[in-house]
Amino acid sequence: MPGPKRFSVRRKRVCKFCAEKITYIDYKDGKLLGHFIPERGKILPRRISGVCSTHQRLLSEAIKRARHIAILPFVSD
């Protein structure tokens, strides 16, 4: 018989914005928003970024606003 199965314990990700008690995500902060956009230029989903649903909505809106005023690119070259 094979040995005992090993289960990996996954800790639940804590929302970065909830941990730092950030209520408003500024669309002018390109450096912060850049962490949530990979090389292809898409917005990272919640399950990958670890952001809660409330902040994910604020984050996606801030990214879209930053794209319109050319702080962030729509697509990468």
MODELLER restraints for C-alpha pairs under 7 A, 6 or more apart:
rsr = mdl.restraints
at = mdl.atoms
rsr.add(forms.Gaussian(group=physical.xy_distance, feature=features.Distance(at['CA:13:A'], at['CA:50:A']), mean=5.52, stdev=0.5))
rsr.add(forms.Gaussian(group=physical.xy_distance, feature=features.Distance(at['CA:14:A'], at['CA:50:A']), mean=6.55, stdev=0.5))
rsr.add(forms.Gaussian(group=physical.xy_distance, feature=features.Distance(at['CA:15:A'], at['CA:50:A']), mean=5.70, stdev=0.5))
rsr.add(forms.Gaussian(group=physical.xy_distance, feature=features.Distance(at['CA:15:A'], at['CA:51:A']), mean=4.48, stdev=0.5))
rsr.add(forms.Gaussian(group=physical.xy_distance, feature=features.Distance(at['CA:15:A'], at['CA:52:A']), mean=5.58, stdev=0.5))
rsr.add(forms.Gaussian(group=physical.xy_distance, feature=features.Distance(at['CA:16:A'], at['CA:51:A']), mean=6.47, stdev=0.5))
rsr.add(forms.Gaussian(group=physical.xy_distance, feature=features.Distance(at['CA:25:A'], at['CA:58:A']), mean=6.43, stdev=0.5))
rsr.add(forms.Gaussian(group=physical.xy_distance, feature=features.Distance(at['CA:25:A'], at['CA:59:A']), mean=6.37, stdev=0.5))
rsr.add(forms.Gaussian(group=physical.xy_distance, feature=features.Distance(at['CA:25:A'], at['CA:62:A']), mean=6.63, stdev=0.5))
rsr.add(forms.Gaussian(group=physical.xy_distance, feature=features.Distance(at['CA:26:A'], at['CA:62:A']), mean=6.49, stdev=0.5))
rsr.add(forms.Gaussian(group=physical.xy_distance, feature=features.Distance(at['CA:27:A'], at['CA:62:A']), mean=4.43, stdev=0.5))
rsr.add(forms.Gaussian(group=physical.xy_distance, feature=features.Distance(at['CA:27:A'], at['CA:63:A']), mean=6.32, stdev=0.5))
rsr.add(forms.Gaussian(group=physical.xy_distance, feature=features.Distance(at['CA:27:A'], at['CA:65:A']), mean=6.21, stdev=0.5))
rsr.add(forms.Gaussian(group=physical.xy_distance, feature=features.Distance(at['CA:27:A'], at['CA:66:A']), mean=5.30, stdev=0.5))
rsr.add(forms.Gaussian(group=physical.xy_distance, feature=features.Distance(at['CA:28:A'], at['CA:66:A']), mean=6.43, stdev=0.5))
rsr.add(forms.Gaussian(group=physical.xy_distance, feature=features.Distance(at['CA:30:A'], at['CA:71:A']), mean=6.19, stdev=0.5))
rsr.add(forms.Gaussian(group=physical.xy_distance, feature=features.Distance(at['CA:30:A'], at['CA:72:A']), mean=6.66, stdev=0.5))
rsr.add(forms.Gaussian(group=physical.xy_distance, feature=features.Distance(at['CA:33:A'], at['CA:63:A']), mean=6.44, stdev=0.5))
rsr.add(forms.Gaussian(group=physical.xy_distance, feature=features.Distance(at['CA:36:A'], at['CA:43:A']), mean=6.15, stdev=0.5))
rsr.add(forms.Gaussian(group=physical.xy_distance, feature=features.Distance(at['CA:36:A'], at['CA:44:A']), mean=5.56, stdev=0.5))
rsr.add(forms.Gaussian(group=physical.xy_distance, feature=features.Distance(at['CA:36:A'], at['CA:49:A']), mean=6.83, stdev=0.5))
rsr.add(forms.Gaussian(group=physical.xy_distance, feature=features.Distance(at['CA:37:A'], at['CA:43:A']), mean=5.05, stdev=0.5))
rsr.add(forms.Gaussian(group=physical.xy_distance, feature=features.Distance(at['CA:37:A'], at['CA:44:A']), mean=5.92, stdev=0.5))
rsr.add(forms.Gaussian(group=physical.xy_distance, feature=features.Distance(at['CA:39:A'], at['CA:76:A']), mean=6.55, stdev=0.5))
rsr.add(forms.Gaussian(group=physical.xy_distance, feature=features.Distance(at['CA:40:A'], at['CA:75:A']), mean=6.23, stdev=0.5))
rsr.add(forms.Gaussian(group=physical.xy_distance, feature=features.Distance(at['CA:40:A'], at['CA:76:A']), mean=5.64, stdev=0.5))
rsr.add(forms.Gaussian(group=physical.xy_distance, feature=features.Distance(at['CA:41:A'], at['CA:73:A']), mean=6.91, stdev=0.5))
rsr.add(forms.Gaussian(group=physical.xy_distance, feature=features.Distance(at['CA:41:A'], at['CA:74:A']), mean=6.18, stdev=0.5))
rsr.add(forms.Gaussian(group=physical.xy_distance, feature=features.Distance(at['CA:41:A'], at['CA:75:A']), mean=4.83, stdev=0.5))
rsr.add(forms.Gaussian(group=physical.xy_distance, feature=features.Distance(at['CA:41:A'], at['CA:76:A']), mean=5.76, stdev=0.5))
rsr.add(forms.Gaussian(group=physical.xy_distance, feature=features.Distance(at['CA:43:A'], at['CA:60:A']), mean=6.98, stdev=0.5))
rsr.add(forms.Gaussian(group=physical.xy_distance, feature=features.Distance(at['CA:46:A'], at['CA:52:A']), mean=6.87, stdev=0.5))
rsr.add(forms.Gaussian(group=physical.xy_distance, feature=features.Distance(at['CA:46:A'], at['CA:56:A']), mean=6.64, stdev=0.5))
rsr.add(forms.Gaussian(group=physical.xy_distance, feature=features.Distance(at['CA:66:A'], at['CA:72:A']), mean=5.63, stdev=0.5))
rsr.add(forms.Gaussian(group=physical.xy_distance, feature=features.Distance(at['CA:67:A'], at['CA:73:A']), mean=5.74, stdev=0.5))
rsr.add(forms.Gaussian(group=physical.xy_distance, feature=features.Distance(at['CA:67:A'], at['CA:74:A']), mean=6.02, stdev=0.5))
